[in-house]
Amino acid sequence: VPDHQKTLEQLKSEWEDCEKCELGVRRKQEGGAFVFGEGQPGGIMFIGEGPGRVEEEFGRPFIGDSGDLLRNAVMKLGLSHYYITNIVSCRSCSQAYDSEGQPRFRKNKRTGLNVPIIKDEPPSPLFIAACLPRLYEEVYLVDPVLIVALGGEAAKTLSTERMGGITAERGNTRPMDIPGVFHTAKLTPKKRVWRRKQKGEYVTPTEENRVSYLMLPTFHPAYVLRRFADRSPGNPLEMYLKDMKLAAEIYDRYMLEAFGTHPAERNLSYEDVMEDSNATV
Ligand code: URA
């Protein structure tokens, strides 16, 4: 099946046994889940860094604490047309060691057994590179109006242009190009012809078609949670909520221009998010 006719389910089944990098090998050894995206294509696409412990256990993106903050904001904004995925589909983590180089353990409250402490870590460029073809195809099939990159790592990976730090770059849309499925015939640079002779055979040079999307970088919800108590002007939660609102506005503008759909009333304030939050401020 040519990939422009592929479905997201097919893409998932092509990748769910992947062992292209160490993350996949570890996932298989530990019996963890491959975490593919979920949601509705064609709306806002949220892209995080990679699954954590809870996501790996249940095989769904953003269902732990960071997921609560993301899904809460999306719900309070009244968005139903969205899709959530990650840069890498397998959990990136390693065993924690103490200063003497000994493995660290914690006591499981339920069983009383000592279990190794595993800490999440950002996926290395090698792991990201191995997963990028899956991500690009997922973006192509979801074909979103807007991509929201959650955190600096996701934004840097997705941005076509060079990016500075997330604090400076968040809140500003930028282009993101991905490879398309078609190839476009290219004029040869010297003679300006479509075909040229190569080793006695005629060849038609082509170039890969690129598809351009709009990307909005914002803070990762996990970072926002770590700074949840911060109430200084321009604090991470305030900026994160502002970016979420902007994403909804961009989506609404597109729906109005393309389909004449009038936007719903969308409110998102501290109070909205705090209402459901257990976090102490
Ligand atoms: N953090 C991420 O970046 N992705 C998830 O799916 C969960 C937490």
Residues whose N, C-alpha, C, O or C-beta is under 5 A from the ligand:
A	BS01	URA	G48 E49 G50 P51 G52 E55 P61 F62 S66 N86
